[in-house]
């Protein structure tokens, strides 16, 4: 068997790159909440978050990559679907949980390691943006960002992210409530509102909305 040199390994690695978008979402103030209210109340908060994530993610065609204690890492092939899922999770959680959420989103080419782990700038950046976000905030890297029609982006000052040489252009994401109200008579928009508000599972025309 021949020896594979570094250049050949690099070529193989490049061939395994995939384009994905990532979101990191976690509970704000979870440690203090646990200290103040006890372990059982803390576990209940985690159960609320995980239940919402498990219900919302398949509706948007994205998946949970891993659970992170009081948070979650989500991955999607389509950027707008990933943004929609992260926003829906945050909005649902404001109605059901006691603690606010924060999140960070970034996308790009990454290495797929052993078929189930992602390595690359986009993963690290999404995690860092989540750390920078405040309670109730959802930050996203502006580069290559795609949004669903019902989500709006507000430009923020570029941020310095640990491990990156240049400041990163970011936006803060929020739902376009005016758009949702205008579209509320359509069945697809009603399905979306049902998901966001947690009133019921979406009606069958949900696919037309996404």
C-alpha positions as CSV (number, residue, x, y, z in Angstrom):
1,X,0.0,0.0,0.0
2,X,1.4,3.4,-1.0
3,X,1.9,6.3,1.5
4,X,-0.6,9.2,1.0
5,X,1.2,12.5,1.3
6,X,-0.1,15.7,2.8
7,X,-1.2,17.2,-0.5
8,X,-3.2,14.1,-1.4
9,X,-4.9,14.1,2.0
10,X,-5.8,17.8,1.5
11,X,-7.3,17.0,-1.9
12,X,-9.4,14.2,-0.3
13,X,-10.5,16.6,2.4
14,X,-11.6,19.2,-0.1
15,X,-13.8,16.7,-1.8
16,X,-15.6,16.1,1.5
17,X,-16.6,19.7,1.9
18,X,-20.3,20.4,2.0
19,X,-22.3,23.7,2.3
20,X,-24.4,23.9,5.4
21,X,-25.9,26.6,7.7
22,X,-25.7,26.2,11.5
23,X,-27.5,27.7,14.5
24,X,-26.6,27.5,18.1
25,X,-29.4,28.3,20.5
26,X,-29.3,28.3,24.3
27,X,-31.1,29.3,27.4
28,X,-29.9,32.6,29.0
29,X,-29.3,32.6,32.8
30,X,-29.7,28.9,33.2
31,X,-27.1,28.5,35.9
32,X,-28.6,31.2,38.1
33,X,-32.1,29.8,37.4
34,X,-31.0,26.4,38.6
35,X,-29.5,27.9,41.8
36,X,-32.6,29.9,42.5
37,X,-35.3,27.4,41.6
38,X,-33.6,24.0,42.0
39,X,-32.7,21.1,39.7
40,X,-36.3,20.0,39.0
41,X,-37.3,23.4,37.7
42,X,-34.2,23.5,35.6
43,X,-34.8,20.1,34.1
44,X,-38.4,21.3,33.3
45,X,-37.0,24.3,31.4
46,X,-34.7,22.0,29.4
47,X,-37.6,19.7,28.6
48,X,-39.6,22.6,27.3
49,X,-36.8,23.7,25.0
50,X,-36.1,20.2,23.7
51,X,-39.8,19.5,23.1
52,X,-40.1,22.7,21.0
53,X,-36.9,22.0,19.1
54,X,-38.0,18.4,18.3
55,X,-41.3,19.6,17.1
56,X,-40.1,22.6,15.0
57,X,-37.0,21.3,13.3
58,X,-38.6,18.6,11.1
59,X,-41.2,21.0,9.9
60,X,-38.5,23.2,8.4
61,X,-36.4,20.3,7.0
62,X,-33.5,20.9,9.4
63,X,-32.1,18.6,12.1
64,X,-30.6,18.6,15.5
65,X,-26.8,18.0,15.2
66,X,-26.2,17.8,19.0
67,X,-27.6,18.8,22.4
68,X,-25.4,21.1,24.3
69,X,-26.5,21.0,28.0
70,X,-28.8,24.1,28.1
71,X,-28.6,24.6,24.3
72,X,-28.7,22.9,20.9
73,X,-26.8,22.9,17.7
74,X,-29.0,22.8,14.5
75,X,-27.9,22.2,11.0
76,X,-29.6,22.7,7.6
77,X,-28.8,22.5,3.9
78,X,-31.0,25.5,3.0
79,X,-30.1,28.7,4.8
80,X,-33.6,30.2,4.8
81,X,-35.1,27.0,6.3
82,X,-32.5,27.0,9.1
83,X,-33.2,30.7,9.8
84,X,-36.9,30.0,9.9
85,X,-36.5,27.1,12.3
86,X,-34.3,29.1,14.7
87,X,-36.7,32.0,14.7
88,X,-39.7,29.7,15.2
89,X,-38.0,28.0,18.1
90,X,-37.3,31.3,19.8
91,X,-40.8,32.6,19.3
92,X,-42.4,29.4,20.5
93,X,-40.1,29.4,23.6
94,X,-41.1,33.0,24.6
95,X,-44.7,31.6,25.0
96,X,-43.8,28.5,26.9
97,X,-40.5,28.9,28.7
98,X,-39.4,31.0,31.6
99,X,-35.9,31.8,30.4
100,X,-35.1,33.8,27.2
101,X,-33.2,32.3,24.4
102,X,-30.3,33.6,22.4
103,X,-28.8,32.3,19.2
104,X,-26.2,32.6,16.5
105,X,-26.3,31.6,12.8
106,X,-23.7,31.2,10.2
107,X,-23.2,29.3,7.0
108,X,-20.5,28.2,4.6
109,X,-18.4,25.3,3.4
110,X,-17.3,22.9,6.1
111,X,-15.7,19.5,6.3
112,X,-17.9,16.5,7.1
113,X,-15.9,14.3,9.5
114,X,-16.8,10.6,9.6
115,X,-20.2,11.4,8.3
116,X,-21.6,13.0,11.4
117,X,-19.5,15.9,12.6
118,X,-18.8,19.3,11.0
119,X,-15.5,21.1,11.1
120,X,-15.1,24.7,9.8
121,X,-15.4,28.4,10.2
122,X,-19.2,28.5,9.9
123,X,-19.6,26.2,12.9
124,X,-17.2,28.2,15.1
125,X,-18.7,31.5,14.0
126,X,-22.3,30.5,14.7
127,X,-21.3,29.4,18.2
128,X,-19.4,32.7,18.8
129,X,-22.3,34.8,17.6
130,X,-24.6,32.9,20.0
131,X,-22.2,33.8,22.8
132,X,-22.3,37.5,21.8
133,X,-26.1,37.7,21.5
134,X,-28.1,39.0,24.4
135,X,-31.4,37.6,25.9
136,X,-34.0,37.3,23.1
137,X,-31.5,38.1,20.4
138,X,-30.8,36.1,17.3
139,X,-27.6,37.1,15.5
140,X,-26.5,36.0,12.0
141,X,-23.5,36.4,9.8
142,X,-24.6,38.7,7.0
143,X,-22.4,36.9,4.4
144,X,-24.4,34.7,2.1
145,X,-27.5,34.9,4.4
146,X,-30.8,33.9,3.0
147,X,-34.1,34.7,4.8
148,X,-37.6,33.4,4.6
149,X,-40.1,36.1,3.7
150,X,-41.4,36.5,7.2
151,X,-38.0,37.2,8.8
152,X,-36.3,40.6,8.7
153,X,-32.7,41.5,9.3
154,X,-31.4,44.7,11.0
155,X,-27.8,45.5,10.4
156,X,-25.6,45.7,13.5
157,X,-22.1,47.0,13.9
158,X,-19.4,44.5,12.8
159,X,-18.1,42.4,15.7
160,X,-14.7,41.1,16.5
161,X,-14.9,37.3,16.9
162,X,-12.2,35.3,18.7
163,X,-10.1,33.4,16.2
164,X,-10.9,35.5,13.2
165,X,-8.7,38.3,11.9
166,X,-11.3,40.6,10.4
167,X,-14.5,41.9,12.0
168,X,-17.6,40.0,11.0
169,X,-20.7,41.7,9.5
170,X,-23.8,40.6,11.4
171,X,-27.5,41.3,11.5
172,X,-30.1,40.8,14.2
173,X,-33.1,38.8,13.1
174,X,-36.8,39.3,14.0
175,X,-40.2,38.2,12.7
176,X,-41.9,40.5,10.2
177,X,-45.2,40.7,12.1
178,X,-46.7,43.1,9.5
179,X,-46.0,40.5,6.7
180,X,-47.6,37.7,8.8
181,X,-50.7,39.8,9.5
182,X,-51.0,40.7,5.8
183,X,-50.8,37.0,4.8
184,X,-52.9,35.7,7.7
185,X,-55.8,34.9,5.4
186,X,-53.9,32.3,3.4
187,X,-53.8,28.8,4.6
188,X,-50.0,28.6,4.3
189,X,-49.6,31.6,6.6
190,X,-52.1,30.2,9.0
191,X,-50.0,27.1,9.2
192,X,-46.9,29.1,9.9
193,X,-48.6,31.1,12.6
194,X,-49.8,27.9,14.2
195,X,-46.2,26.7,14.4
196,X,-44.9,30.0,15.8
197,X,-47.6,30.3,18.4
198,X,-47.7,26.7,19.4
199,X,-51.4,26.4,19.0
200,X,-51.4,23.3,16.9
201,X,-49.4,21.3,14.5
202,X,-49.3,22.9,11.0
203,X,-52.0,22.0,8.5
204,X,-51.1,20.0,5.4
205,X,-50.4,23.1,3.2
206,X,-47.3,23.8,5.3
207,X,-45.0,22.6,2.5
208,X,-46.3,25.4,0.3
209,X,-45.2,27.9,2.8
210,X,-41.7,26.7,3.1
